[in-house]
Amino acid sequence: MNTPYYIIRKRILDEGIEKLKAALNKHWSYSVIGYSFKTNALPWIIEYMRHNGCYAEVVSEDEYELAEYMGYEHIIYNGPVKGIESFTRACQRGHIVNLDAEREVEWLQHMNLISMKEPVKVGIRINFDLEAVCPGEASGGEEGGRFGFSYENGDFGRILDKLRAMPGVEVAGIHLHCSSKTRSLNIYEAIAKMACRIHKEYKIELTYLDVGGGYFGGLADKPQYEDYLCLMTGILKEEYDPKRTMLIMEPGTSLICPPVEYVTSVIDVKDTNRNRFIVTDGSRIHIDPLMTKKSYFYQLEKTDNDDEREFLEKQVISGFTCMENDRLFNLKGSYALRVGDKIRYYKIGAYTMCLSPLFISYFPAVYLEEEGKIVCIREKWGVEEYVQKSKIKRKNV
């Protein structure tokens, strides 16, 4: 297999989803897993999640149409940029639609709801001040989160009243996903307490609670699904009946990050008066597209058994692009790398394939490893894939 490439370890993927299912069955059996398309929408992964009983959790018209194309019967439609056509279709087909914007309420007002056999059931995404409850942990920090209808300023209550007064509409659920810097248990304690507060304050009977995603996955020293669910459900049971109210979890990172690896080869070793640079055929844009990570899980793989290699204090591991900041990490206190050696990166399945740009080199191949057998599930992109649907006059060669 030519590097660079991604490889998915199916055993690890299977273990992750089975752990989640087991924890849900133990703590709140009336539950649904909504797989977050935005985290990694590789078609093979989407198909795998559908076969494992997951709903599609989507946040745009394109993602909604992809879920339909891939055969999903159950879709959770979130996000502030829904398209009106897919929004209408989702409402008519009884999918789970969580309102996030004022314009979506206006769309409902203009739908011919009276003619429908059943009421349109919708949820409302709640924006609450997570930073006040969990200082230093919310992604929005002091600026606050930008999704959903604010609980504190009364927008949630206003929208709830408007929907309750709308013929043919039923408020079926609330969506409480909160982006955090920490993924800590504190975040999910705050979510569960807010869900209970809504029930007590607004006297609203809900058919589902959507607690969103953002969980740790694949790290033994971090909270597990069991920990998150034990904490949340212990609180939620004070106000909600586990047999009547469905619990929705929307994992992405926790499921798909652990099983994916990225393999690169050393293609050049270059010394300057300041550093030794190890140039690889991989790139930071494939495992850290936003250029924000400070460290990676990795393993070095030598091409030979030479135990007499020079020991070096520092080697700068670099990518193939022409950007100076395409530097993955400083390898300190290690044997000298040589052309042909490999570097394998672990736990890189989340927000990598979906955010990697078509910059200088196109999408790398993706392989699946199952019980020792390796098959290609996406071929490397080339020129034909890159120019598809472009309106060009190709010169005959």
C-alpha positions in Angstrom: 0.0 0.0 0.0 1.4 3.3 -1.0 1.7 6.0 1.7 0.1 8.2 2.8 -3.1 6.3 3.7 -5.8 6.0 6.3 -6.6 2.6 7.8 -9.7 1.8 9.9 -9.4 -1.0 12.5 -12.8 -2.6 12.5 -12.3 -4.4 15.8 -11.8 -1.1 17.6 -14.8 0.4 15.8 -17.0 -2.6 16.8 -15.8 -2.4 20.4 -16.6 1.3 20.7 -20.2 1.0 19.5 -20.8 -2.1 21.6 -19.7 -0.3 24.7 -22.0 2.5 24.0 -25.0 0.2 23.3 -24.2 -1.7 26.5 -24.1 1.5 28.6 -27.3 2.7 27.1 -29.1 -0.6 27.7 -28.0 -0.5 31.3 -28.9 3.0 32.2 -31.7 4.1 29.7 -32.8 1.3 27.4 -35.3 3.5 25.5 -32.6 5.3 23.6 -31.2 6.1 20.2 -27.7 6.6 18.9 -27.5 9.4 16.3 -24.1 9.2 14.4 -22.7 12.7 13.7 -22.1 12.9 10.0 -20.0 16.0 10.2 -17.4 14.2 12.3 -16.6 11.7 9.5 -18.9 11.2 6.5 -16.8 8.6 4.7 -19.5 6.5 2.9 -18.2 3.2 4.3 -18.5 4.6 7.8 -22.0 6.0 7.2 -23.1 2.6 5.9 -21.5 0.8 8.9 -23.4 3.1 11.3 -26.7 2.4 9.6 -26.2 -1.3 9.8 -25.6 -0.9 13.5 -28.9 0.7 14.0 -27.7 4.3 14.3 -29.8 7.3 13.2 -28.1 9.9 10.9 -27.4 13.1 12.8 -27.1 15.8 10.1 -26.7 19.6 10.1 -27.1 20.8 6.5 -29.2 20.1 3.4 -26.3 18.3 1.8 -25.9 16.0 4.8 -29.6 15.4 4.9 -29.6 14.4 1.2 -26.6 12.2 1.8 -28.4 10.4 4.6 -31.4 9.8 2.3 -29.0 8.6 -0.5 -27.4 6.2 1.9 -30.7 4.6 2.8 -31.3 6.0 6.3 -34.9 5.7 7.4 -34.3 7.6 10.6 -32.7 11.1 10.5 -32.0 13.7 13.2 -31.9 17.2 11.6 -29.9 19.7 13.6 -28.0 22.9 13.0 -28.8 26.5 12.0 -28.4 26.2 8.2 -31.0 23.7 7.3 -32.4 24.1 3.7 -36.2 24.8 3.4 -36.8 21.9 1.0 -35.1 19.3 3.2 -36.6 20.9 6.4 -40.1 20.5 4.9 -39.4 17.0 3.8 -38.0 16.0 7.2 -41.1 17.4 9.0 -43.5 15.6 6.6 -41.7 12.3 7.0 -41.6 12.4 10.7 -37.9 12.7 11.2 -36.5 14.3 14.4 -36.1 18.0 13.6 -34.6 20.2 16.3 -35.3 23.9 15.6 -32.2 26.2 15.9 -33.2 29.4 14.1 -36.1 31.9 13.9 -36.6 31.3 10.2 -37.4 27.6 10.9 -40.3 28.7 13.0 -41.4 30.9 10.1 -41.2 27.9 7.7 -43.5 26.0 10.0 -46.0 28.8 10.0 -46.1 28.7 6.2 -46.5 24.9 5.9 -49.9 23.5 5.2 -50.0 21.7 8.6 -53.8 21.4 8.9 -53.9 19.1 5.9 -51.4 16.6 7.4 -52.7 13.5 9.1 -50.4 13.8 12.1 -49.0 16.8 13.9 -45.5 17.9 13.0 -43.3 17.0 15.9 -40.3 19.2 16.5 -37.7 19.8 19.1 -36.1 23.0 20.3 -32.4 23.5 20.7 -31.7 25.3 24.0 -28.9 27.8 24.4 -27.9 28.1 28.1 -25.0 29.7 29.8 -22.7 26.8 30.2 -19.7 29.0 31.0 -21.5 30.2 34.1 -22.0 26.7 35.3 -18.7 25.2 34.2 -16.2 28.1 34.2 -13.4 27.7 31.6 -14.9 24.7 30.0 -17.3 26.0 27.3 -16.0 26.3 23.8 -17.5 29.7 23.4 -15.9 30.9 26.7 -17.0 34.3 27.9 -18.5 35.1 24.4 -21.1 32.3 25.0 -22.4 29.7 22.6 -24.2 30.7 19.4 -26.6 27.8 18.8 -30.2 27.4 19.8 -32.6 29.7 21.6 -31.4 31.4 24.8 -32.9 30.2 28.0 -31.6 33.2 30.0 -33.0 36.0 27.8 -36.4 34.3 27.4 -36.1 33.3 23.8 -36.6 29.6 24.5 -39.9 30.4 26.4 -41.0 32.7 23.7 -40.5 30.1 20.9 -42.1 27.4 23.0 -45.2 29.6 23.5 -45.3 30.3 19.8 -45.1 26.7 18.8 -47.7 25.6 21.4 -50.1 28.1 19.8 -49.5 26.8 16.3 -52.1 24.4 15.0 -50.6 21.1 13.7 -47.3 21.4 15.6 -46.3 19.5 18.7 -43.1 20.2 20.7 -41.7 16.7 21.2 -38.2 17.2 22.5 -35.4 19.5 23.5 -31.8 19.4 22.2 -29.1 20.3 24.7 -25.8 19.7 22.9 -23.0 21.9 24.3 -19.5 22.2 22.7 -16.8 22.1 25.4 -13.0 22.3 25.7 -12.9 19.5 28.3 -15.5 16.8 27.5 -15.7 16.6 31.3 -18.5 15.0 33.3 -19.3 18.5 34.6 -20.7 19.4 31.1 -23.2 16.5 31.1 -24.2 17.1 34.7 -25.1 20.7 33.6 -27.0 19.4 30.5 -29.0 16.9 32.6 -29.9 19.6 35.2 -31.0 22.0 32.5 -33.3 19.3 31.0 -34.9 18.8 34.5 -35.2 22.6 35.0 -37.1 22.9 31.7 -39.5 20.2 32.7 -40.3 21.7 36.0 -40.5 25.3 34.9 -42.5 24.9 31.7 -44.6 21.9 32.6 -43.8 20.3 29.3 -44.1 16.6 28.6 -41.5 15.4 26.1 -41.1 12.3 24.0 -37.4 12.7 23.7 -34.3 14.3 25.2 -31.4 14.9 22.9 -28.2 15.4 25.0 -25.9 15.7 22.0 -22.3 14.5 21.7 -18.8 15.6 22.6 -17.7 12.5 24.6 -14.3 11.1 25.2 -13.6 7.8 23.4 -10.8 5.2 23.4 -8.8 6.7 26.3 -8.6 4.5 29.4 -7.8 7.5 31.7 -10.8 9.6 30.6 -14.5 9.3 31.3 -16.2 6.3 29.6 -19.8 6.0 28.2 -20.7 4.3 31.5 -19.6 7.3 33.5 -21.4 9.9 31.3 -24.6 7.9 31.4 -24.6 6.9 35.0 -24.3 10.6 35.9 -26.8 12.0 33.4 -29.5 9.4 33.9 -29.3 9.6 37.7 -30.3 13.3 37.4 -32.8 12.9 34.5 -34.8 10.2 36.3 -35.8 12.8 38.9 -38.0 14.4 36.2 -38.4 12.0 33.3 -39.6 8.4 32.9 -37.0 6.2 31.2 -39.9 4.1 29.7 -41.7 7.1 28.2 -39.0 9.6 27.2 -36.4 8.5 24.6 -32.8 9.5 25.3 -30.8 10.5 22.2 -27.0 10.6 22.2 -25.1 12.0 19.2 -21.5 10.6 19.3 -19.0 11.3 16.6 -15.5 11.7 17.9 -15.8 9.0 20.6 -16.8 6.4 18.0 -14.7 7.2 15.0 -11.6 8.8 16.4 -10.1 5.6 18.1 -10.2 3.1 15.2 -8.5 5.3 12.5 -4.8 5.5 11.8 -2.7 7.5 9.3 0.5 6.0 7.8 3.3 8.1 6.3 6.8 7.5 5.0 10.0 9.4 5.3 10.9 10.7 1.8 13.9 13.0 2.7 16.2 14.0 5.5 17.5 17.5 5.4 20.0 19.2 7.6 20.2 23.0 8.0 22.3 25.1 10.4 19.4 25.1 12.8 17.6 21.7 12.5 17.3 18.3 11.0 14.1 18.1 9.1 12.4 14.8 8.4 10.2 15.3 5.3 7.3 12.8 5.0 4.8 12.1 2.3 2.0 12.8 4.8 0.8 16.1 6.1 -0.6 17.9 9.1 -3.6 18.9 7.0 -4.6 15.2 6.9 -4.7 14.7 10.7 -5.0 18.2 12.1 -6.6 20.3 9.3 -7.3 23.3 11.7 -3.6 23.3 12.8 -4.5 23.4 16.5 -3.3 20.1 18.0 -0.2 20.2 20.2 0.6 16.5 20.2 -0.3 13.2 18.5 -0.4 9.5 19.3 2.3 8.0 17.0 4.6 5.1 16.4 7.9 4.9 14.5 8.6 2.0 12.2 12.1 1.3 11.0 12.8 -0.2 7.6 15.7 -2.3 9.0 17.0 -3.9 12.1 20.0 -1.6 12.5 20.3 -1.0 16.3 23.4 1.2 15.7 21.6 4.2 14.3 22.8 7.6 15.5 20.9 9.0 18.5 19.6 12.5 18.0 18.2 15.0 20.5 15.8 16.6 18.0 14.3 15.9 14.6 11.5 18.1 13.1 8.9 15.9 11.5 7.4 17.7 8.5 4.8 17.2 5.9 4.8 17.3 2.1 3.1 20.7 1.6 4.9 24.0 0.8 3.7 25.6 4.0 6.4 26.2 6.6 3.9 25.4 9.4 3.3 21.9 8.0 5.4 20.5 10.9 3.8 17.8 12.8 6.0 17.4 15.9 9.5 17.6 17.2 10.9 14.1 17.7 13.1 14.3 20.8 15.6 11.8 22.1 15.3 9.1 19.3 17.3 7.2 16.8 17.9 9.0 13.4 15.1 8.5 11.0 16.0 7.4 7.4 14.3 7.5 4.1 11.7 4.7 3.9 10.9 4.6 7.7 7.3 5.0 8.5 5.4 7.1 11.1 2.0 5.8 12.1 -0.5 8.1 13.7 -3.3 6.8 15.9 -6.8 8.0 16.9 -7.2 10.5 14.1 -10.7 9.6 12.7 -12.5 12.6 13.9 -12.7 15.9 11.9 -9.8 14.9 9.7 -11.0 13.2 6.5 -14.0 15.6 6.3 -11.9 18.8 6.8 -8.8 17.9 4.9 -8.4 20.2 1.9 -7.6 19.3 -1.7 -4.2 21.1 -1.4 -1.3 20.1 -3.6 -2.2 16.4 -3.3 -5.7 15.0 -3.4 -7.5 12.7 -0.9 -5.4 9.7 0.2 -6.7 6.1 0.0 -8.6 4.6 2.9 -8.3 0.9 3.9 -10.2 -1.3 6.3 -8.5 -4.0 8.4 -10.7 -6.8 9.6 -9.4 -10.0 11.1 -6.0 -9.5 9.5 -7.4 -8.8 6.0 -7.0 -5.4 4.4 -9.3 -4.0 1.7 -9.5 -0.6 0.1 -12.7 1.2 0.8 -11.8 4.5 -0.9 -9.3 4.8 -3.6 -6.9 7.7 -3.7 -8.3 10.6 -5.6 -6.6 11.6 -8.8 -7.1 14.2 -11.5 -10.4 12.7 -12.8 -12.0 13.0 -9.3 -10.7 16.5 -8.9 -12.1 17.9 -12.1 -15.4 16.1 -12.0 -18.4 18.3 -12.7 -16.1 21.2 -13.7 -17.1 23.1 -16.9 -13.9 23.0 -18.8 -12.6 22.2 -22.3 -10.1 19.5 -21.9 -7.2 19.6 -24.4 -6.6 16.3 -26.1 -3.1 15.0 -25.3 
